[in-house]
């Protein structure tokens, strides 16, 4: 039966409204990450800011989770394999309701539950302890294999960095996932092209990245990692995959949202001083106003 024009328009308006909400959440996650790292005096902002749109989509639209039951056996799992981007993960978890927003200001403090890298034994909502690059992805593959063997309903998502993609362990895990046809596993590559000491091209080129994943037997998508409609569409398509895992190569900008941090390797792992903090927060606030 043909839908009425008013019904179709209503659906479009609802979708547009939801996308606007998620974009606003992503901006908030960026602002929280900047404040956290500034107060801590250390931390990793560049890769946190590049991943904010993806994290907003995951925690506020895609993942089947319940903050009141962080250990719910049937919950979807998320593994931040690029564990240095913990600030944006903690921001998403706090915003989602796993712990109070005010606890974010304890990042990297002695006795805090919010360590410099995610720790599943300390932080509610963290599914895997990560930081050693490549290892988190392997953990996610193990989770997906366990789900397949036990016929559990949950899906597994993992985020890896482009610098992390230089690790041999990433490609060993990719082979395992394809071999066992782990179609409930989705990997997101935060492809911002910049790592600790410079660009991927300077240090160890990983392109053509999509061709590599396809050759390893993965269903492969490439998207703009800052375009919310494209992000949601990619996750929808991943849920429909059968017989092979999915990788979403998300083209992003290191330090996205703060002009003087964008594309800059020095902002991989340093904290803004007082002046830089005020400028960054001002830029993010203006973006929020004009969104």
Beta strands, then each sheet from edge to edge (+ up, - down):
strand 1: 77-80
strand 2: 156-161
strand 3: 185-191
strand 4: 194-195
strand 5: 198-199
strand 6: 219-224
strand 7: 246-251
sheet 1: 1+ 2+ 3+ 7+ 6+
sheet 2: 4+ 5-
end
